[in-house]
Amino acid sequence: METPQTVANEETTGLAIRKLILRNGLSPGDIVMLTAAVRDLHLCHPGRFVTDVRTSCPALWENNPWIVRLDENDPEVEVIDCHYPLIHHCNREPWHFIHGFHQFLGERLGVPIRPRHFRGDIHISDLEKSWMSQVHEMTGVDTRFWIIAAGGKYDYTLKWWSHARYQEVVDRLADRVRFVQVGEDGHHHPPLRGVIDLRGRTDLRQLVRLMYHADGVLCPVTLLMHLAAAVEMRPGRPKNRACVVVAGGREPPSWEAYPHHQFLHTVGALWCCDDGGCWKARLRPLGDGDEKDRPENLCLDPVGDLPRCLDMITADDVVRAISRYLDGFAPHLIPSRPA
């Protein structure tokens, strides 16, 4: 497919333009990382490629300037199933998740692709920016807020922190932070008191727009931490969104953490994660027939309803991490709470 831009670039470079359809059916957090690879493919090799995608999350590609609709039946189109095998080396080699799709695509296409920005590539249109947030709609006030996810998916229960500790954090910061709780229907997201409840009330695009308005995020290792980095901030606020991640010992921080996040981990503090993340899936079997119930995928050191690596992270730790942002950027991140 030719556009004025690609034709001009072809005349400039003298190189044939390759048409790509990139496919991936993984979770939204993975797709955020793929958006970064598409962006950086074009930034590193302008005019060399035309790209389209087939993924599980079309909403994450809305307004994306690097996407052009291509026909899978076009004989000039290359269809590539995208993976990130680099994850198998992340415990012992210094790689971040953002390098995963970059390295795979670079090897597949025979071109070097380096990350040009340390974040995914999510685009908000000017029209979307002009809309009031769901929080504004509900409260009638353009309230400053943090997004909180106090649960997770059933496939990886090892990521779940204590619901009681999340509640303690909300209670202790009640005079400083308005929390907005989110979570997808069908996942484990028990309600918190003293929050604005948007559980089950945001589709993926609405969640992106909600993130645009948010000052910060509190979550486990999940989509929200990647959106916190990838979605731009509203004007007049810090360049990067505050984010506190309750991570424990499952993933190595070098693979998951962003430099402007508070990534609370215990990797290296326990025998089960003394040489990188354990990458286990569940605390205990759920009996759902999933392979994640197998003994090799279960936590080696449970303490009550938590893996020891998460039990070591206290509400004090999280309150302290959030307070660093509140104190450091005051008054910019101190929410104005309605009466």
Backbone hydrogen bonds, N-H to C=O, Kabsch-Sander energy under -0.5 kcal/mol:
donor,donor_aa,acceptor,acceptor_aa,energy
7,V,3,T,-2.7
8,A,4,P,-2.2
9,N,5,Q,-2.5
10,E,6,T,-2.4
11,E,7,V,-2.4
12,T,8,A,-1.8
13,T,9,N,-3.1
14,G,10,E,-2.6
18,R,48,R,-2.6
19,K,76,E,-0.7
20,L,18,R,-0.5
20,L,50,V,-3.1
21,I,78,E,-2.8
22,L,20,L,-0.5
22,L,52,D,-2.7
23,R,80,I,-3.1
24,N,54,R,-1.9
30,D,27,S,-0.7
31,I,27,S,-1.7
32,V,28,P,-2.1
33,M,29,G,-1.2
34,L,30,D,-1.6
35,T,31,I,-2.0
36,A,32,V,-1.1
37,A,33,M,-1.4
38,V,34,L,-2.2
39,R,35,T,-2.2
40,D,36,A,-2.5
41,L,37,A,-2.0
42,H,38,V,-1.7
43,L,39,R,-2.2
44,C,40,D,-2.2
45,H,41,L,-1.5
48,R,45,H,-1.9
50,V,18,R,-2.5
51,T,66,W,-0.7
52,D,20,L,-2.1
54,R,22,L,-2.6
56,S,24,N,-1.1
60,L,57,C,-1.6
61,W,58,P,-1.9
62,E,59,A,-0.8
64,N,61,W,-1.9
67,I,64,N,-1.1
68,V,51,T,-2.9
72,E,70,L,-0.5
74,D,71,D,-1.8
77,V,74,D,-2.1
78,E,19,K,-2.8
79,V,77,V,-0.5
80,I,21,I,-2.8
80,I,78,E,-0.6
82,C,23,R,-2.9
82,C,80,I,-0.7
87,I,84,Y,-2.0
88,H,85,P,-1.8
89,H,86,L,-2.1
90,C,87,I,-1.1
92,R,89,H,-1.0
93,E,89,H,-1.6
95,W,93,E,-2.0
97,F,255,W,-2.9
99,H,96,H,-2.3
100,G,97,F,-1.7
101,F,97,F,-0.5
102,H,98,I,-0.6
103,Q,99,H,-2.8
104,F,100,G,-1.9
105,L,101,F,-2.8
106,G,102,H,-2.5
107,E,103,Q,-2.3
108,R,104,F,-2.3
109,L,105,L,-2.8
110,G,106,G,-1.4
111,V,106,G,-1.6
119,R,117,H,-1.5
121,D,32,V,-0.6
122,I,230,A,-0.8
123,H,62,E,-0.5
129,K,125,S,-2.3
130,S,126,D,-1.3
131,W,127,L,-0.7
131,W,128,E,-1.1
137,E,133,S,-2.3
138,M,134,Q,-2.1
139,T,135,V,-2.7
140,G,136,H,-2.6
143,T,141,V,-2.5
146,W,178,R,-2.4
147,I,216,G,-2.6
148,I,180,V,-2.5
149,A,218,L,-2.1
150,A,148,I,-0.5
152,G,188,H,-2.2
156,Y,153,K,-0.6
157,T,154,Y,-0.6
158,L,281,A,-2.2
159,K,156,Y,-1.5
160,W,157,T,-1.7
166,Y,162,S,-2.0
167,Q,163,H,-2.3
168,E,164,A,-1.9
169,V,165,R,-2.2
170,V,166,Y,-2.3
171,D,167,Q,-2.7
172,R,168,E,-2.6
173,L,169,V,-1.6
174,A,171,D,-1.2
176,R,173,L,-2.2
177,V,173,L,-2.8
179,F,177,V,-0.7
180,V,146,W,-2.7
181,Q,179,F,-0.5
181,Q,196,I,-2.3
182,V,148,I,-2.1
187,H,184,E,-1.8
188,H,152,G,-2.6
189,H,187,H,-1.0
195,V,192,L,-0.5
196,I,179,F,-2.4
197,D,195,V,-0.6
198,L,181,Q,-2.7
198,L,196,I,-0.8
200,G,183,G,-2.8
201,R,198,L,-2.1
207,L,203,D,-2.2
208,V,204,L,-1.8
209,R,205,R,-2.2
210,L,206,Q,-2.6
211,M,207,L,-2.3
212,Y,208,V,-1.6
213,H,209,R,-1.1
213,H,210,L,-0.6
214,A,210,L,-0.8
214,A,211,M,-0.8
215,D,145,F,-2.9
216,G,145,F,-0.8
217,V,242,A,-0.9
218,L,147,I,-2.5
219,C,244,V,-2.0
222,T,220,P,-0.9
225,M,222,T,-1.0
226,H,222,T,-0.9
226,H,223,L,-0.7
227,L,223,L,-2.4
228,A,224,L,-2.6
229,A,225,M,-1.1
230,A,226,H,-2.0
231,V,227,L,-2.7
234,R,212,Y,-0.6
237,R,234,R,-1.2
241,R,228,A,-0.5
242,A,215,D,-1.6
244,V,217,V,-2.8
245,V,243,C,-0.5
245,V,262,Q,-2.7
246,V,219,C,-2.4
246,V,244,V,-0.5
247,A,245,V,-1.1
247,A,264,L,-2.2
248,G,264,L,-1.7
250,R,247,A,-0.9
255,W,252,P,-1.3
256,E,252,P,-1.3
257,A,253,P,-2.6
261,H,258,Y,-1.8
262,Q,243,C,-2.9
263,F,261,H,-0.8
264,L,245,V,-2.7
264,L,262,Q,-0.8
265,H,263,F,-1.0
266,T,248,G,-2.1
267,V,248,G,-0.6
268,G,273,C,-2.5
269,A,266,T,-2.2
273,C,270,L,-1.1
274,D,271,W,-1.0
275,D,276,G,-0.6
276,G,273,C,-0.8
278,C,249,G,-1.8
279,W,250,R,-1.8
281,A,297,N,-2.6
282,R,297,N,-2.0
293,D,290,D,-2.1
294,R,291,E,-1.8
297,N,294,R,-2.2
298,L,295,P,-1.5
299,C,282,R,-2.3
303,V,306,L,-4.0
306,L,303,V,-1.7
308,R,301,D,-2.4
310,L,307,P,-1.2
311,D,307,P,-2.4
312,M,308,R,-1.7
313,I,310,L,-1.3
314,T,312,M,-0.6
318,V,314,T,-1.6
319,V,315,A,-2.9
320,R,316,D,-2.5
321,A,317,D,-2.0
322,I,318,V,-2.6
323,S,319,V,-2.5
324,R,320,R,-1.4
325,Y,321,A,-1.0
326,L,322,I,-2.0
327,D,323,S,-3.1
328,G,324,R,-2.4
329,F,325,Y,-2.5
332,H,329,F,-2.5
334,I,331,P,-0.9
337,R,335,P,-0.9
